Amino acid sequence: MKTAVVFVHGFSDTKKCWKPFLDLLAADEQLKADFTFDCYPYETEWFNSNPLEKIPALRDLGSAFGGFLKRGFADYPRWILVGHSQGGLVIQNYLMQKTLGKEARDLAKIRSVVLFACPNLGSDIFSGIRKIAFNLNPNPQERTLRVLNPEISDMRKYIQLNVLNATSVTDTSCPIAFQAFWGESDAVVPMASARGDFLEAEGLAGNHFTIIRPEDSSDDRYKALREALLHPVGNPAFYEVDLIDVRLEVSPCPLDQPYQARYGTTERSVVTDNRAHRYMKLTFASGNRCVTPYKIQYRTKNDGFVRFLTIREPNGADTEAQSRYDERGTELSYSFTPIAGEKFWMDVEIYKGYDQGNRTWHDHIPNEVRCATYRFTLDLTAYLDAGFTISKEPEFFWSPVDVEHDREVPDQRSQETRAERRLPAERGIWVWELPDYQGGLLDLDWDVARAP
């Protein structure tokens, strides 16, 4: 399903300010396929002389923005929020209200926030004239745009603590990536204010208003937005992964030829009717900012055996995890530090992993993983070549809710979703792809039988 991109205009402006961007986006065939675009309109003006009306304060706009998103985009799995000038403050106020209201889990679908010339530290242009003019006719929106405004100062603290520095999704916190841009000739919001507390920030040609008025698709201002949509930077608390590619090849083994397993100081015979090759590759996104060591585990049941074939980097798994393998030979752990744009893999051989009555596979993906595409391939051609038949057609399930390794996965299949998106398959090969997968449980079930 498409990602919703919602634009929020600035002070004393309208949604028409986004027309140069929206016209170019509408003509971009790649973006049209994956995104839908809309604008949040709100009341903003310099003065209002109508005694029956008021200019809404920033907290009113943040609350109303939340309602706008809920009514129009609740069914979209991902949001990207884009703000210009005061529009960026409206977005941040919405985030603060959700964390204060213990509704921060609702923010998990926000893929990123993109800010153009947002006065995170205020704007002091014409500050003296503004103070005089608005002393007689106060404007709550103008007041929050002033340098050292206490309301904005408090909001910055909440965003820093509960969003930028958040390490997990809770009732009161949610890690979200921000990307900020400032105009190189902007005299309204200087670079320091537009950067604020955001690490991902850069300058673009233009002043406070022309920064969102690209001339054509070759304009760096359009390219910057396009890149932010297609390849958003990540929050350090999340692994941003372009592709997790898993291939499982299972083949029959003669029961009268036990495999001699060797691990640590131990050697034992493994009697099994199958041998498998499992290859797992992760391609981290160019926007990945998470450097927490990533851990991949494989555990085989029924006193089987598993061994490494190849890995990308030396294993960084702790001593305890590696010693468990030396003791039992049934579990492998691989740990490495992610590098943006790089591929990592774990290639293992498995004996007695998929015996009769236990031909299931499952994978536990951490909730901190944001994967653009999860691809799984099951290869049973060796069974067909050996005269077996497929007695149970492979079924692939997924769930955003994980279970403990020691629980029986089939017990919760009634709560899972069968993966219907299936690529064309060759003889004995099944391939599934899940787009935008964000952690949980993946589960596969199949069976084979000897042909009569």
C-alpha positions as CSV (number, residue, x, y, z in Angstrom):
1,M,0.0,0.0,0.0
2,K,1.1,3.6,-0.7
3,T,2.9,5.8,1.8
4,A,0.9,9.0,2.6
5,V,3.0,12.2,2.3
6,V,1.3,15.1,4.1
7,F,2.4,18.7,3.6
8,V,1.9,21.5,6.2
9,H,2.3,25.1,5.1
10,G,3.8,28.0,7.2
11,F,2.6,31.2,8.9
12,S,0.3,33.4,7.0
13,D,0.4,31.1,4.0
14,T,-1.9,28.5,2.4
15,K,-1.5,25.0,0.9
16,K,-1.0,26.7,-2.5
17,C,2.6,27.2,-1.5
18,W,3.3,23.5,-2.2
19,K,2.1,23.7,-5.8
20,P,5.6,23.7,-7.3
21,F,6.5,20.6,-5.4
22,L,3.2,18.9,-6.0
23,D,3.2,19.5,-9.7
24,L,6.6,17.9,-10.1
25,L,5.6,15.0,-7.8
26,A,2.5,14.4,-9.8
27,A,4.6,14.0,-13.0
28,D,7.1,11.6,-11.3
29,E,6.1,8.1,-12.4
30,Q,8.2,6.3,-9.8
31,L,6.8,8.4,-6.9
32,K,3.2,8.1,-8.0
33,A,3.4,4.4,-7.8
34,D,4.4,4.4,-4.1
35,F,3.1,7.6,-2.6
36,T,-0.1,9.6,-2.2
37,F,0.1,13.4,-1.5
38,D,-2.1,15.8,0.4
39,C,-1.9,19.1,2.2
40,Y,-3.1,20.1,5.7
41,P,-4.8,23.5,5.5
42,Y,-5.2,25.6,8.7
43,E,-6.1,29.1,9.7
44,T,-3.2,31.5,9.9
45,E,-3.0,35.3,9.4
46,W,-1.3,38.4,10.8
47,F,-4.4,40.0,12.3
48,N,-8.0,39.1,12.9
49,S,-10.4,41.9,13.8
50,N,-13.5,39.7,14.1
51,P,-14.5,39.6,17.8
52,L,-16.3,36.3,17.2
53,E,-13.2,34.5,15.9
54,K,-9.7,33.9,17.2
55,I,-6.4,32.9,15.6
56,P,-5.7,29.4,16.7
57,A,-2.7,28.8,18.9
58,L,0.0,26.3,18.0
59,R,-1.4,23.7,20.4
60,D,-4.8,24.0,18.6
61,L,-3.1,23.5,15.3
62,G,-1.2,20.4,16.5
63,S,-4.4,18.9,17.9
64,A,-6.3,19.6,14.7
65,F,-3.5,18.2,12.6
66,G,-3.8,15.0,14.5
67,G,-7.5,14.8,13.7
68,F,-6.8,15.5,10.0
69,L,-4.3,12.6,9.9
70,K,-6.7,10.2,11.8
71,R,-9.6,11.0,9.5
72,G,-7.8,10.9,6.2
73,F,-4.9,8.5,6.5
74,A,-5.6,6.0,9.3
75,D,-5.6,3.2,6.8
76,Y,-2.2,4.0,5.3
77,P,0.7,1.9,6.8
78,R,3.3,4.7,6.5
79,W,3.3,8.5,6.8
80,I,5.9,11.1,5.8
81,L,5.2,14.5,7.2
82,V,6.6,17.6,5.4
83,G,6.5,21.1,7.0
84,H,7.6,24.5,5.8
85,S,8.4,27.2,8.3
86,Q,5.7,27.2,11.1
87,G,4.3,24.0,9.5
88,G,7.3,22.2,11.0
89,L,6.3,23.5,14.4
90,V,2.7,22.3,13.9
91,I,4.1,18.8,13.2
92,Q,6.3,18.8,16.2
93,N,3.5,20.0,18.5
94,Y,1.4,17.1,17.2
95,L,4.1,14.7,18.1
96,M,4.5,16.3,21.6
97,Q,0.8,16.0,22.3
98,K,0.8,12.3,21.4
99,T,3.7,11.6,23.7
100,L,2.2,13.6,26.5
101,G,-1.2,11.9,26.0
102,K,0.4,8.5,26.3
103,E,-0.6,7.8,22.7
104,A,3.0,7.7,21.2
105,R,2.4,4.2,19.8
106,D,0.2,5.8,17.2
107,L,3.3,7.6,15.9
108,A,5.1,4.4,14.9
109,K,3.7,4.6,11.3
110,I,5.5,7.9,10.8
111,R,8.4,7.0,8.5
112,S,10.1,10.4,8.8
113,V,9.6,14.1,9.2
114,V,11.1,16.6,6.6
115,L,11.4,20.3,7.5
116,F,12.0,23.2,5.2
117,A,13.2,26.5,6.9
118,C,11.5,25.6,10.2
119,P,12.2,28.2,12.9
120,N,13.1,25.6,15.6
121,L,14.9,28.4,17.5
122,G,12.7,31.2,16.4
123,S,13.0,34.0,14.0
124,D,14.2,37.5,14.9
125,I,13.5,39.3,11.7
126,F,11.7,42.6,12.3
127,S,11.4,41.5,16.0
128,G,11.1,45.1,17.3
129,I,8.4,46.0,14.9
130,R,6.6,42.8,15.5
131,K,6.5,43.3,19.2
132,I,5.1,46.8,18.9
133,A,2.5,45.7,16.4
134,F,1.3,42.6,18.2
135,N,1.3,44.2,21.7
136,L,-2.0,45.9,20.7
137,N,-3.4,42.9,18.8
138,P,-1.7,39.7,20.1
139,N,-1.3,36.8,17.7
140,P,-0.5,33.5,19.4
141,Q,1.1,32.1,16.3
142,E,3.5,35.0,15.8
143,R,4.5,34.8,19.5
144,T,5.7,31.2,19.1
145,L,7.9,32.3,16.2
146,R,9.9,34.6,18.5
147,V,13.4,33.7,19.6
148,L,13.5,32.1,23.0
149,N,9.8,31.5,23.1
150,P,9.2,29.4,26.3
151,E,6.5,27.3,24.6
152,I,8.8,26.3,21.8
153,S,11.7,25.8,24.2
154,D,9.6,23.3,26.2
155,M,8.4,21.6,23.0
156,R,12.1,21.1,21.9
157,K,12.9,19.4,25.1
158,Y,9.9,17.0,24.7
159,I,10.9,16.2,21.1
160,Q,14.5,15.7,22.0
161,L,13.7,13.3,24.9
162,N,10.7,11.4,23.6
163,V,11.3,11.3,19.8
164,L,14.9,12.1,18.8
165,N,16.5,10.2,21.7
166,A,13.9,7.6,22.1
167,T,15.1,4.0,22.0
168,S,11.8,2.2,21.6
169,V,8.1,2.6,21.0
170,T,6.2,3.0,24.2
171,D,3.1,4.9,25.4
172,T,5.2,8.0,25.8
173,S,8.0,7.7,23.3
174,C,8.6,6.9,19.6
175,P,11.8,7.2,17.7
176,I,11.2,9.2,14.5
177,A,13.8,10.4,12.0
178,F,13.9,14.1,11.1
179,Q,15.6,15.7,8.1
180,A,16.0,19.5,8.1
181,F,16.8,21.9,5.2
182,W,17.6,25.6,5.4
183,G,17.7,28.3,2.7
184,E,21.2,29.5,2.0
185,S,19.9,33.1,1.4
186,D,17.1,32.9,4.1
187,A,17.1,36.0,6.2
188,V,13.9,35.0,8.0
189,V,15.0,31.6,9.5
190,P,18.8,31.4,9.7
191,M,20.7,28.2,9.5
192,A,21.1,27.7,13.2
193,S,17.4,27.9,13.8
194,A,16.5,25.6,10.9
195,R,19.1,23.1,12.1
196,G,17.8,23.2,15.6
197,D,18.6,19.8,17.4
198,F,18.5,17.8,14.2
199,L,21.7,16.0,13.0
200,E,20.4,15.4,9.5
201,A,20.4,18.9,8.1
202,E,21.7,20.7,5.0
203,G,21.4,23.9,3.1
204,L,19.6,24.4,-0.2
205,A,19.5,27.3,-2.7
206,G,16.8,29.9,-2.0
207,N,15.4,32.2,0.6
208,H,12.6,31.5,3.1
209,F,10.0,31.2,0.4
210,T,11.8,30.0,-2.7
211,I,13.3,27.0,-0.9
212,I,10.0,25.2,-1.6
213,R,9.7,26.5,-5.2
214,P,11.8,24.3,-7.4
215,E,11.8,25.3,-11.1
216,D,11.9,21.7,-12.5
217,S,12.8,18.1,-11.7
218,S,16.5,18.8,-12.1
219,D,16.4,21.5,-9.3
220,D,18.3,20.5,-6.2
221,R,15.4,21.5,-4.1
222,Y,13.2,19.0,-5.8
223,K,15.9,16.4,-5.7
224,A,16.3,16.8,-2.0
225,L,12.6,16.2,-1.3
226,R,12.5,13.3,-3.7
227,E,15.5,11.6,-2.1
228,A,14.0,12.2,1.4
229,L,10.9,10.4,0.2
230,L,12.5,7.5,-1.6
231,H,15.4,7.0,0.8
232,P,14.5,8.6,4.2
233,V,17.2,8.7,6.8
234,G,16.6,6.5,9.8
235,N,16.5,7.1,13.5
236,P,19.4,5.5,15.4
237,A,17.0,3.3,17.3
238,F,15.8,1.5,14.1
239,Y,17.6,-0.7,11.6
240,E,16.7,0.6,8.1
241,V,17.0,-2.4,5.8
242,D,16.3,-2.3,2.0
243,L,16.1,-6.1,1.7
244,I,16.1,-9.2,3.8
245,D,16.6,-12.1,1.4
246,V,16.3,-15.7,2.8
247,R,16.7,-18.8,0.8
248,L,16.1,-22.3,2.3
249,E,17.0,-25.4,0.3
250,V,16.0,-28.7,1.8
251,S,17.0,-32.1,0.5
252,P,16.4,-35.7,1.6
253,C,19.1,-37.8,3.4
254,P,19.3,-41.6,3.8
255,L,18.5,-42.6,7.4
256,D,21.1,-45.3,7.3
257,Q,23.9,-42.8,6.8
258,P,24.3,-40.8,10.0
259,Y,26.1,-37.5,9.8
260,Q,29.1,-37.1,12.1
261,A,28.6,-33.7,13.8
262,R,31.7,-32.1,15.4
263,Y,31.6,-29.0,17.6
264,G,33.8,-27.8,20.4
265,T,35.3,-31.0,21.9
266,T,32.2,-33.1,21.0
267,E,31.5,-35.5,18.2
268,R,28.2,-37.3,17.8
269,S,26.1,-39.0,15.1
270,V,23.0,-37.2,13.8
271,V,20.4,-39.5,12.2
272,T,18.2,-37.5,9.9
273,D,16.1,-37.7,6.8
274,N,17.0,-34.2,5.6
275,R,19.8,-31.7,5.1
276,A,19.2,-28.0,4.5
277,H,21.1,-25.0,3.3
278,R,19.9,-21.6,4.7
279,Y,21.3,-18.4,3.2
280,M,20.2,-15.1,4.8
281,K,21.3,-11.7,3.4
282,L,20.5,-8.2,4.8
283,T,21.1,-5.1,2.7
284,F,21.1,-2.0,4.9
285,A,19.6,1.2,3.5
286,S,21.8,4.2,2.7
287,G,19.8,6.1,5.3
288,N,20.4,3.6,8.1
289,R,21.8,5.4,11.2
290,C,21.6,2.5,13.7
291,V,25.0,1.1,14.7
292,T,23.7,-1.2,17.5
293,P,25.1,-4.7,16.8
294,Y,22.6,-6.7,14.8
295,K,22.0,-10.3,15.9
296,I,21.0,-13.3,13.7
297,Q,20.3,-16.6,15.3
298,Y,19.5,-20.1,14.0
299,R,18.3,-22.9,16.3
300,T,17.5,-26.4,15.1
301,K,15.2,-28.7,17.1
302,N,15.2,-32.4,17.8
303,D,18.9,-32.6,18.7
304,G,19.9,-31.7,15.2
305,F,23.1,-30.0,14.1
306,V,23.9,-26.6,12.4
307,R,27.2,-25.2,11.3
308,F,28.5,-22.0,9.6
309,L,29.4,-22.0,6.0
310,T,30.2,-18.3,5.4
311,I,29.6,-15.0,7.1
312,R,30.4,-11.4,5.9
313,E,32.4,-10.3,9.0
314,P,34.1,-12.0,12.0
315,N,31.5,-13.0,14.5
316,G,30.8,-10.5,17.2
317,A,28.5,-12.7,19.2
318,D,29.3,-12.8,22.9
319,T,31.2,-15.6,24.6
320,E,28.1,-17.1,26.2
321,A,26.3,-17.3,22.8
322,Q,29.3,-19.0,21.1
323,S,29.8,-21.4,24.0
324,R,26.2,-22.6,23.7
325,Y,27.2,-23.8,20.2
326,D,30.3,-25.5,21.5
327,E,28.2,-27.3,24.1
328,R,25.3,-28.5,22.0
329,G,25.8,-27.7,18.3
330,T,22.2,-26.9,17.8
331,E,22.3,-23.1,17.8
332,L,24.3,-20.5,16.0
333,S,24.5,-16.7,16.8
334,Y,26.0,-14.1,14.5
335,S,26.4,-10.5,15.6
336,F,27.8,-7.6,13.5
337,T,27.7,-3.8,13.4
338,P,25.6,-2.5,10.5
339,I,27.1,-0.3,7.8
340,A,24.7,1.9,5.7
341,G,24.4,0.7,2.2
342,E,26.3,-2.6,2.9
343,K,25.3,-6.3,2.7
344,F,25.7,-8.8,5.4
345,W,25.0,-12.5,5.3
346,M,24.9,-15.7,7.3
347,D,25.2,-19.0,5.4
348,V,24.5,-22.2,7.4
349,E,24.1,-25.9,6.9
350,I,21.4,-27.7,8.9
351,Y,21.0,-31.4,9.7
352,K,17.8,-32.8,11.2
353,G,16.1,-29.3,11.0
354,Y,13.0,-30.4,9.0
355,D,12.2,-34.0,9.9
356,Q,8.9,-35.7,9.2
357,G,6.2,-34.1,11.4
358,N,8.4,-31.0,11.9
359,R,8.6,-29.5,8.4
360,T,8.2,-25.9,9.6
361,W,10.4,-22.9,9.5
362,H,10.1,-19.6,11.3
363,D,12.0,-16.4,11.7
364,H,11.9,-13.8,14.5
365,I,12.5,-10.3,13.2
366,P,13.2,-7.6,15.9
367,N,10.6,-4.9,16.1
368,E,13.4,-2.4,15.6
369,V,13.8,-3.5,12.0
370,R,12.2,-1.5,9.2
371,C,12.5,-3.7,6.1
372,A,11.5,-2.4,2.7
373,T,11.2,-5.9,1.3
374,Y,11.4,-9.3,3.0
375,R,11.9,-12.1,0.4
376,F,11.7,-15.8,1.2
377,T,12.5,-18.6,-1.2
378,L,11.8,-22.3,-0.4
379,D,13.6,-24.8,-2.7
380,L,12.4,-28.4,-2.6
381,T,13.6,-29.5,-6.0
382,A,15.9,-32.0,-4.5
383,Y,12.9,-33.9,-3.1
384,L,11.1,-33.9,-6.4
385,D,14.3,-35.1,-8.2
386,A,14.5,-37.9,-5.6
387,G,10.9,-39.1,-6.4
388,F,9.0,-37.4,-3.6
389,T,5.8,-35.5,-4.0
390,I,4.6,-32.3,-2.2
391,S,2.0,-33.7,0.2
392,K,1.3,-30.3,1.8
393,E,1.5,-27.2,-0.4
394,P,3.9,-24.6,1.3
395,E,2.1,-21.8,3.2
396,F,3.8,-18.7,4.3
397,F,2.4,-16.7,7.3
398,W,3.4,-13.4,8.9
399,S,2.4,-11.6,12.1
400,P,3.5,-8.3,13.6
401,V,3.4,-10.0,17.0
402,D,6.3,-12.3,17.9
403,V,6.3,-15.3,20.2
404,E,9.0,-16.7,22.3
405,H,11.4,-19.2,20.6
406,D,10.3,-22.0,22.9
407,R,6.6,-21.7,22.2
408,E,5.0,-23.8,19.4
409,V,4.6,-21.4,16.5
410,P,1.6,-23.4,14.9
411,D,-0.4,-22.7,18.1
412,Q,-0.8,-19.1,17.0
413,R,-1.4,-19.4,13.3
414,S,-5.0,-18.5,13.8
415,Q,-3.7,-15.0,14.7
416,E,-1.4,-14.8,11.7
417,T,-1.9,-13.6,8.1
418,R,-1.3,-15.9,5.2
419,A,1.0,-14.2,2.7
420,E,-0.9,-14.0,-0.6
421,R,1.7,-12.1,-2.6
422,R,3.5,-14.8,-4.4
423,L,5.9,-14.5,-7.2
424,P,5.8,-16.9,-10.2
425,A,7.5,-20.1,-9.1
426,E,9.6,-22.7,-10.9
427,R,9.3,-26.4,-10.3
428,G,9.8,-27.1,-6.6
429,I,10.5,-23.5,-5.8
430,W,8.2,-21.0,-4.0
431,V,8.9,-17.3,-3.5
432,W,7.1,-14.8,-1.3
433,E,7.7,-11.1,-0.9
434,L,6.5,-8.9,2.0
435,P,6.8,-5.1,1.4
436,D,7.3,-2.7,4.4
437,Y,7.8,-5.4,7.0
438,Q,8.5,-4.1,10.5
439,G,9.4,-6.9,12.8
440,G,7.4,-9.8,14.2
441,L,7.1,-13.5,13.2
442,L,7.5,-15.2,9.9
443,D,6.3,-18.8,9.7
444,L,6.4,-21.4,6.9
445,D,4.7,-24.9,6.9
446,W,5.0,-27.7,4.3
447,D,5.4,-31.4,3.9
448,V,6.6,-34.1,1.5
449,A,5.9,-37.8,0.9
450,R,7.4,-40.6,-1.1
451,A,5.6,-41.2,-4.3
452,P,3.7,-44.5,-4.3
